[in-house]
Amino acid sequence: MTATPIGYDDFAKVDIRVGRIIDAEVFKEARKPAYKLTIDFGPDIGRRRSSAQITENYRLEDLPGRLVLGVVNFPPKQIGPMRSEVLTLGVPDANGHVVLVAPAGDAVVGGRLY
């Protein structure tokens, strides 16, 4: 299935930034296995929280320090007792489990995708 075409102006409205995971914990109250992430998006945006269903491909202790991409301008979403402030981006692996989207190199924390 192909998505509906959009113009560049529509894409530019989505603010996707590089963040560094600084803390990760098990999200015990989540309906599906998930982690609570605290991600640093640099001095202009700061730290944001996110719920991520990434337990199949990532161990909790391996997440801090990892770079990820996230949408920082969606409105916060209440997920159980947690307020998720950023959408951490991922794509499916062969089994349908989430693989985090991240820069291939050492990108600047807070850098915007373009």
N, C-alpha and C positions, 0 to 999 in steps of 0.2 A: 504494500500500500504506500503510495506517495502522498506526502503532506501537501496541503494547499499552498501554492506559492505565495510568498509575501515579499514586500519591498524591503530594501536595506533600512529604511527609516523604522520599520517595525522591528527588525532585528536589533537595531541600535538602542531600542528602548529597554532591552533585557541587559541588565548590568551583571556580567559574569566576571568574577574576580578570582585571583589566586589567593588561597588561604593556607595556613599551616595549622594542622591539628595540634592543639596544645594539651588537650585532655580528652579521654574517652572512658566511658563507663557503661555497664550493662543497663539497658532500659527495661527494668523488671516488669513495669506495668504495661508494656507494649503488647498488643494482640499477637503480632508476629515478631519473631526474634529480631532485636535491633539494639543499636548502641546510641547513647547520647554523646554527641561530640561538641566540644568547645573549639572553635576555629578562630584564629587570629587573621584578620584581613588587613592588617596594617594600621597606621595612625589615623588615616582619614575615616575608616569604617569601624575599626575596633574589633572586639571579640563578639562573636555571634554563636548561638546554640543551634544544633541541628539534630534531628532524629534520622538515623540511617540504617536501613535493613541490609547490612553488609556482613552479617555474622558468618555466612557460609565461606567467604573468601578471605576474611581478615581476622587475625587474632587481636584481641583488645590491646595487648602489650606492644604490638607492632605499629599501632596507629599514631601515637604522639610523635611529632616531628615530620610527619608525612605531608607533602603538598597535595592539595586538592583544588578543584574548581567548584565554585558555588554561585548561585544566583542570589544577589544580595538585595534586590529591590522588589521582591515579591512581598506581599503583606505577611506578617507572622501567622502561623497556623497552630491551633491548639491540638496537640496529639496526646490524649489522655491528660495526665497532670503536667505535661511539659509544653512550653511554648516554643515551637520551632521557628527560628528567625531567619534561616537561610536554607535554600534547597541545595544540598550537596549533590553534584552531578555524577551519574554513573551510566553504564551501558550493560546489557546482559552478556553473560558468558554462554557457552554452549548448553548449559543446564538451566539457563534463565536466572541465574544468581547475579547480583550486582557486582560490577567491576568499577572501581572509582575512576573518574576522569581526572587526569593530572598532567601537568607539563612534563615534557620529556627531559628537560634540563632544569637547572637551578634558577627558576623564574623569581622575580621580585614579588614578595608578599604584598598584596593589595593591587598588583598589576591587573589591568582590565584586558579581557579578551577582545581582540579585533582581528 
